[in-house]
Amino acid sequence: MEKHLAVSQFPFGHKTHRSDFVKRNRTMALISDATIIVEAEDGGGTLSQGWEAIRLKRPLSLAPFLLERRDLKWPDRMLDYGAEVLNLENIEEICETLPLYPTSKYEDLLALLK
């Protein structure tokens, strides 16, 4: 940890419990300027970060192929609450809201949409 930062709401040596993953994902939403979900199953832990981003009124974007999966119920619900579908038209706008967004990461996101 000499050159890195670790953020946790749990004390060192804390025994991990199932509920800790939801708390961790909420913390990630709190320290993130935006959230982009590219993979999550119904009931998956990633969804807690998405819902927390919505609650905090932070940008939440969903990869477009998630909406094509009719087995998933959560994408439509999150869209109803303000999430956006990530696309070639809005990706640059989303990235511009982020502080010091590295160009290489922007190119990675573009590749995801092609």
C-alpha positions, 0 to 999 in steps of 0.5 A: 500500500506504499503507492496505493490507496485502499478504501474500506468501511471494514476494519483490518482483519474483518471476517467477510460476510455475504452482506459486506459485498453490497456495502462495498458496492455502495461505497464504490458508488459513493467514491465514483463520479459515474458508474457503467454496468457492462455485466450483471445478473438479476440479484447480482451485487453489481446492481447495488452499486447501480441503485446507489448511483441512482440514489446519489443522482450520479450518472449510471450507464448500461451497456446496450447489449444488456437490454437485449437480454430478455432474461434480465429484469433490472435494466428496464427498471434502472432505466425507469429511474434514470439510468442511460443506455451507453451509446456512441452519441452519449459516451463522449458526454459521459466521459467529459463529466469525469475528472481527468478521464484518460484517453485510452479508457475512452477508446476502450469504452468505444470498442465495447460499443462497436 
